[in-house]
Amino acid sequence: QVQPVESGGGSVQAGGSLRLSCPISGYTQRTYCMGWFHQAPGKEREGVAAIDSDGATSYAESVKGRFTIAEDNTKKILYLQMNSLKPEDTAMYYCATVLLRRCGDPSGGLFRQQVVEWGQGTQVTVSS
């Protein structure tokens, strides 16, 4: 398992968009979930989006309708498209493999507990 390497973060104004990227490695045919997490200063790390091996997606309530998780199976890259960004989205963002066959609610504690390995993350800052 290679440590995830997230990229694409930056500083934007409220209402703006960013797309985060994360190369997927270590699995020739993925059978587990992949997820995106965020962690704001002083808060716990929380899952915001998940995609299982069949392409089914799930989202935390706070990002539903604004964020989209997707996977490029050819390039082996995981994406998080973030639209209509809000100041409360400001956080460090991480991608990770999650050892669950069906992702379920990414904001749940079980989802975070099953993470294989954390990367360094990429910072997203949204100004009002």
C-alpha positions as CSV (number, residue, x, y, z in Angstrom):
1,Q,0.0,0.0,0.0
2,V,1.5,3.3,-1.1
3,Q,0.7,6.4,1.0
4,P,-2.0,8.6,-0.7
5,V,-0.8,11.9,-2.2
6,E,-3.6,14.5,-2.4
7,S,-3.4,17.6,-4.6
8,G,-5.6,20.3,-5.9
9,G,-6.2,22.3,-2.8
10,G,-6.0,26.1,-2.7
11,S,-7.7,29.3,-1.6
12,V,-11.0,30.4,-3.1
13,Q,-13.8,32.7,-2.4
14,A,-17.2,31.5,-1.2
15,G,-19.1,30.1,-4.1
16,G,-16.0,29.0,-5.9
17,S,-14.9,25.5,-7.0
18,L,-11.9,23.2,-6.6
19,R,-11.1,19.7,-7.8
20,L,-9.0,17.5,-5.6
21,S,-7.1,14.6,-7.0
22,C,-5.5,11.5,-5.4
23,P,-3.8,8.7,-7.3
24,I,-5.1,5.2,-6.4
25,S,-2.4,2.6,-5.9
26,G,-1.8,-0.8,-4.5
27,Y,-4.8,-2.5,-6.0
28,T,-5.1,-3.9,-9.5
29,Q,-8.8,-4.3,-9.0
30,R,-10.3,-2.4,-6.2
31,T,-12.8,-4.2,-4.0
32,Y,-13.0,-1.7,-1.1
33,C,-14.2,1.8,-0.6
34,M,-12.4,5.0,-1.3
35,G,-13.2,8.1,0.6
36,W,-12.4,11.8,1.0
37,F,-12.1,13.2,4.5
38,H,-11.7,16.7,5.9
39,Q,-10.3,18.1,9.2
40,A,-10.7,21.6,10.3
41,P,-8.5,23.0,13.1
42,G,-9.7,21.8,16.5
43,K,-12.2,19.3,15.0
44,E,-12.1,15.6,14.3
45,R,-11.3,14.2,10.9
46,E,-14.6,13.4,9.2
47,G,-15.5,11.6,6.0
48,V,-17.3,13.7,3.5
49,A,-17.6,11.4,0.4
50,A,-17.2,7.8,-0.5
51,I,-17.3,5.5,-3.5
52,D,-17.4,1.8,-3.5
53,S,-16.0,-0.6,-6.1
54,D,-19.3,-0.7,-8.0
55,G,-19.3,3.1,-8.3
56,A,-22.0,3.8,-5.7
57,T,-21.4,7.1,-3.9
58,S,-22.5,8.5,-0.6
59,Y,-22.0,11.9,1.1
60,A,-22.1,13.6,4.4
61,E,-25.1,15.8,4.8
62,S,-23.0,19.0,4.9
63,V,-21.7,18.5,1.3
64,K,-24.6,16.8,-0.5
65,G,-25.5,18.5,-3.7
66,R,-22.2,20.4,-3.7
67,F,-19.4,17.8,-3.8
68,T,-19.0,14.9,-6.2
69,I,-16.7,12.0,-5.7
70,A,-15.5,10.2,-8.9
71,E,-12.9,7.7,-10.0
72,D,-11.1,7.6,-13.3
73,N,-10.5,3.8,-13.7
74,T,-8.1,4.2,-16.6
75,K,-5.8,6.7,-14.9
76,K,-6.4,5.3,-11.4
77,I,-7.2,8.7,-9.9
78,L,-9.8,9.6,-7.3
79,Y,-11.4,13.0,-7.6
80,L,-13.4,15.3,-5.4
81,Q,-15.2,18.0,-7.3
82,M,-16.2,20.7,-4.8
83,N,-18.7,23.4,-5.9
84,S,-20.5,26.2,-4.1
85,L,-17.7,26.2,-1.5
86,K,-18.5,27.8,1.9
87,P,-16.1,29.2,4.5
88,E,-17.1,26.2,6.7
89,D,-15.5,23.9,4.1
90,T,-12.1,25.3,5.1
91,A,-10.1,22.3,6.2
92,M,-7.3,19.9,5.3
93,Y,-8.6,17.2,2.9
94,Y,-7.4,13.6,2.7
95,C,-8.2,10.7,0.5
96,A,-7.9,7.1,1.8
97,T,-8.7,3.5,1.1
98,V,-11.4,2.3,3.5
99,L,-11.6,-1.4,4.3
100,L,-15.3,-1.7,3.8
101,R,-17.1,-3.5,0.9
102,R,-20.1,-1.1,1.1
103,C,-19.2,2.4,2.2
104,G,-22.3,3.5,4.0
105,D,-22.4,6.9,5.6
106,P,-18.9,8.4,5.2
107,S,-19.4,10.7,8.2
108,G,-19.8,7.7,10.5
109,G,-17.1,6.6,12.9
110,L,-16.8,3.2,11.4
111,F,-15.8,4.6,8.0
112,R,-12.9,6.6,9.6
113,Q,-11.8,3.7,11.7
114,Q,-11.4,1.4,8.6
115,V,-8.9,3.8,6.9
116,V,-5.8,1.9,5.7
117,E,-3.3,4.8,5.7
118,W,-3.5,8.6,5.8
119,G,-1.6,10.9,3.4
120,Q,-0.3,14.4,4.0
121,G,-3.5,16.0,2.8
122,T,-4.2,19.2,0.8
123,Q,-5.4,22.5,2.3
124,V,-8.6,24.1,1.2
125,T,-9.3,27.6,2.3
126,V,-12.6,29.3,1.5
127,S,-12.9,33.0,2.3
128,S,-16.2,34.9,2.7
